Amino acid sequence: MDIGEFIKNFATQFSVFVDNTHFRDLDEWSSLNAMAILNMISKKYAVVLKPEEMKETNSIQELFNLVNSKKGK
């Protein structure tokens, strides 16, 4: 797993992103987007995050680091 692939998969829900994008500040951000991102993470990376865990992240990099830390556990 690498950050470029993760951003690509994340971006399918929005517009243009980089690793330090604060996704919660985007106009498009909603609870439905959060659920779609959690679903993408589960399907593409075999990592199940609790919504509370995702709420602790603000940038794509922080979310990537969280997913990466749980990968293989």
HUDA-V396414 format. One line per field, one symbol per residue. ss: DSSP state (A for helix, B for strand, O for the rest). phi: phi as a letter, one per 20 degrees, with the letter a starting at -180 (. if undefined). burial: I if it has 16 or more other ideal C-beta (glycine too) atoms within 10 Angstrom, else O. A space follows every 50 residues. Layout:
# HUDA-V396414
ss->???
phi->???
burial->???
This chain:
# HUDA-V396414
ss->OOAAAAAAAAAOOOOOOOOOOBAAAOOOOOAAAAAAAAAAAAAAAOOOOO AAAAAOOOBAAAAAAAAAAAOOO
phi->.cfffffgffffecdeccfefeffefgffbfffffffgfgfffeclcdde gfffffdcdffffgfffffefne
burial->OOOOOIIOOIOOIIOOIOOOIOIOOOOOOOOOIIOOIIOOIOOOIOIOIO OOOIOOIOIIIIIIOIIOOOOOO
